[in-house]
Amino acid sequence: LLVASYPALCLDSAQAKRVSTGLEVRPSVKVVQEGPVRLYGPTGSFLGVGESRFDGAVAPKRMLANTVGGDGNAGDSVIDTLEMLGDTGFRG
């Protein structure tokens, strides 16, 4: 996975819902460095890629479609992940 080198950040249900709707969050655990981070929901599902800033906020950048449902759980479809990365696996 191309984003494997980015630091990981696990979000709670409320934070996962915020980033899935395009809003930034301020996690209680500060990300070690500024820049791209992998975002995971409370169940450990990959949500997408965010951007950590110097002020401690994390803004969503490339999120999977429909990642958070009404129960706050995230989906981790392989097809969605490949589409987010720009590679559907189909060549034509």
VEXDREN-2710 file (C-alpha; in Angstrom, 1 decimal):
% VEXDREN-2710
k/r/px/py/pz
1/LEU/0.0/0.0/0.0
2/LEU/1.4/3.4/-1.0
3/VAL/0.4/5.0/2.3
4/ALA/2.1/2.4/4.5
5/SER/4.9/4.7/5.4
6/TYR/2.6/7.4/6.8
7/PRO/2.0/7.4/10.6
8/ALA/-1.3/5.8/11.7
9/LEU/-3.9/7.6/13.8
10/CYS/-6.9/5.8/15.3
11/LEU/-10.0/7.9/15.7
12/ASP/-13.0/7.5/18.0
13/SER/-16.5/7.2/16.5
14/ALA/-17.2/11.0/16.7
15/GLN/-13.9/11.9/15.1
16/ALA/-14.3/9.3/12.4
17/LYS/-17.7/10.7/11.5
18/ARG/-16.3/14.2/11.4
19/VAL/-13.4/13.4/9.0
20/SER/-15.8/11.3/6.8
21/THR/-17.9/14.4/6.3
22/GLY/-14.8/16.6/5.5
23/LEU/-14.3/18.2/8.9
24/GLU/-11.0/18.4/10.7
25/VAL/-10.5/16.9/14.1
26/ARG/-8.1/17.5/17.1
27/PRO/-7.2/14.1/18.4
28/SER/-6.2/13.8/22.1
29/VAL/-3.0/12.1/20.9
30/LYS/-0.8/14.5/19.0
31/VAL/0.7/13.1/15.7
32/VAL/4.4/13.0/15.9
33/GLN/5.0/14.9/12.7
34/GLU/3.3/17.3/10.3
35/GLY/2.2/15.8/7.0
36/PRO/0.2/12.9/5.8
37/VAL/-1.3/10.3/8.2
38/ARG/-3.3/7.1/7.8
39/LEU/-6.7/7.4/9.5
40/TYR/-8.4/4.5/11.1
41/GLY/-11.9/4.2/12.7
42/PRO/-12.7/2.8/16.1
43/THR/-12.9/-0.7/14.8
44/GLY/-9.5/-0.5/13.1
45/SER/-10.9/0.0/9.5
46/PHE/-9.0/2.2/7.2
47/LEU/-10.8/5.5/6.6
48/GLY/-8.4/7.3/4.3
49/VAL/-5.5/9.8/4.4
50/GLY/-5.4/13.0/6.4
51/GLU/-3.0/15.9/6.9
52/SER/-1.6/16.6/10.3
53/ARG/-0.8/20.3/11.0
54/PHE/1.5/22.0/13.4
55/ASP/-1.4/23.1/15.6
56/GLY/-2.5/19.5/16.3
57/ALA/-5.4/19.5/13.9
58/VAL/-5.9/16.7/11.4
59/ALA/-7.8/17.4/8.2
60/PRO/-9.1/14.8/5.9
61/LYS/-7.5/14.7/2.4
62/ARG/-8.3/11.4/0.6
63/MET/-11.1/9.5/2.2
64/LEU/-12.9/6.3/1.2
65/ALA/-16.4/6.8/0.0
66/ASN/-19.2/6.0/2.5
67/THR/-16.7/5.1/5.2
68/VAL/-18.8/5.8/8.3
69/GLY/-22.4/4.6/8.7
70/GLY/-24.9/5.5/11.3
71/ASP/-23.2/3.3/13.9
72/GLY/-19.8/4.9/13.4
73/ASN/-18.2/1.8/12.0
74/ALA/-16.0/2.1/8.9
75/GLY/-15.9/0.1/5.8
76/ASP/-12.7/-1.1/4.3
77/SER/-13.6/-2.4/0.9
78/VAL/-10.6/-3.4/-1.2
79/ILE/-12.2/-1.8/-4.3
80/ASP/-12.8/1.5/-2.4
81/THR/-9.2/1.5/-1.3
82/LEU/-7.9/0.9/-4.8
83/GLU/-10.1/3.6/-6.2
84/MET/-8.9/6.0/-3.5
85/LEU/-5.4/5.3/-4.6
86/GLY/-6.3/5.8/-8.3
87/ASP/-5.9/2.1/-9.3
88/THR/-9.0/0.0/-9.9
89/GLY/-6.9/-2.9/-11.1
90/PHE/-8.5/-2.9/-14.5
91/ARG/-6.5/-2.1/-17.6
92/GLY/-8.1/-1.3/-20.9
END
